[in-house]
Amino acid sequence: MKPRAARPRKREGQRGEQEDPPAGEGNTETHRGSDLVQWTRRMEAVKTQLLEQAQGQLLELLDRAMWEAIQSYPPQGRPLSSIPPDSLSKTREPALEKRKVFVIRKSLLDELMEVQHFRTIYHVFIAGLCVFIINTLAIDFIDEGRLMLESDLLIFSFGQLPLALMTWLPMFLSTLLAPYHALRLWARPQVGGAWTLGVGLGCLLLAAHTAVLGILPVHVAVDYQLPPASRCVLVFEQVRFLMKSYSFLREAVPGTLCARGGEGIRAPSFSSYLYFLFCPTLIYRETYPRTPNVRWNYVAKNFAQALGCVLSACFILGRLCVPVFANMSQEPFSTRALVLSIMHAMLPGVFMLLLIFFAFLHCWLNAFAEMLRFGDRMFYRDWWNSTSFSNYYRTWNVVVHDWLYSYIYQDGLRLLGGRARRMAMLGVFLVSAVVHEYIFCFVLGFFYPVILMLFLVFGGLLNFTMHDRHTGPAWNVLMWTILFLGLGIQVSLYCQEWYAQRHCPPAQTTFWGLMIPRSWSCHT
């Protein structure tokens, strides 16, 4: 038997062995420490993003408060109004209070792409497009013995692109320098004749700027006979520069004019204006919410998808439109042929609509937003779920809608009175229809007011008849059916006029010869 004194020592030794940590527990604590560091960094990034978003919203509220304070400042000799602020807010028209607020948010398709089911639908759409291309190429190879890649249409459409880019440079320089320096001249202290001279010089700068944007691209497109895609570059940049210039002056000039005599007001910084010219929005602000970094793989992915959409659009036009409409103007006119051409043009029309939406409103704008770290990516909303055309017009292109709402609709309400909502809405439709018709006329090289009539007449009627009170899947089906029919009419009539202009050129150039469509008299 062992002595009793040895037993406690043995137990103490056993306790010491039990209290010693196992060999693998140190590695576990190391992993926990690294996970904690990563989690801390993640929370720091989230905190930074939330602070930037809150800062952007706070700046918007402060700008709005300063603007209201300037507007409510009484003229000299008139006492302050004793009306309480609550009564002012009640009597003010709600539509006039709305102001675009920029916040950090993703595009809707990027959010939907995070769902596996929607990614599968996207993959199915790409697979269907690839099968369509492979099918047509295989048929051509079997019948013709060679592959027809429709490269001729692509090369023709983007012909003389360097000339269009050279024309873009003076347009950009005019937009960069003229509006900003005009505002700087107007922001001088309102003392003596120097300010009046500055106002005159600023107006001359803006007149020269408008002349450059209005005349130069039209002159180059007409004299050098630019093809459609090169004309698209010029006309889209022309309209974009005009809208951005107007927004910059509209947002900055009121504060300049409200400055008291003898005191100048600080003009916006040149860097903020330069950033505004490239960021994907048409509403000017001194600052915008910014993302913390640039994901260059995301930029490359969006540019690659936009290029794929352009190639797919050329292939669809070459396969589904050119064979149908190339010789249609040389055949006798018949109602049956016209109706069949409209039915045949519906499918390529819808394909073109979806490709233009995805290539420009999603890929192109998101690529530039990512490169510039522009935080607000809501360039569109769920227009495909619309049950009314009024909702479709608001959600299809949010970038342009914000400009029309802020500077046509709201300013129209201020000029006509808060109750003239229908007149202001008609003004929005008129401006939008005229600009759309001008773009089509510029790109195609002829005047054929199809989009003007469809947009202004039928679109206006549908906007007031199919309003937001109509909900349910049946109204969504009706909206898509009418959209299919309208796209078929546009593609059919514009394609017929395109080939009629080439098969039956006018004997002499007259005003009525340019106004009357050639497809009406070109049929044999």
Buried (B, 14 or more C-beta within 10 A) or exposed (E): EEEEEEEEEEEEEEEEEEEEEEEEEEEEEEEEEEEEEEEEEEEEEEEEBEEBBEEBBEBBEEBEEEBEEBEEEEEEEEEEEEEEEEEEEEEEBEBEEEEBBBBBBBBBBBEBEEEEEEEEEEEEEEEEBEEBBEEBBEEBEEEEEEEBBBEEBBEEBBBBBEBBEEBBEEBEEBBBEBBBBBBBBBBBBBEEEEBEEBBEBBEEBBEEBBEBBEEBBBEBBEEEEBBBBBBBBBBBBBBBBBBBBBBBBBBBBEBBEEBEEEEBBEBBEEEBBEBBBEBBBBBBBBBBBBBEEEEEEBBEBBBEBBEBBBBBBBBBBBBBBEEBBBEBBEEEBEEEBBEEBBEBBBBBBBBBBBBEBBBBBBBBBBBBBBBBBBBBBBBBBEBBEBBBBBBBBBBBBBBBBBBBBBBBBBBBBEEBEBEBBEEBBBBBBBBBBEBBBBBBBBBBBBBBBBBBBBBBEBBBEBBEEBEEEBEEEEBBEBBBEBBBBBBBBBBBBBBBBBBBBEBBEEEEEEEEEEEBBBBEEBBE
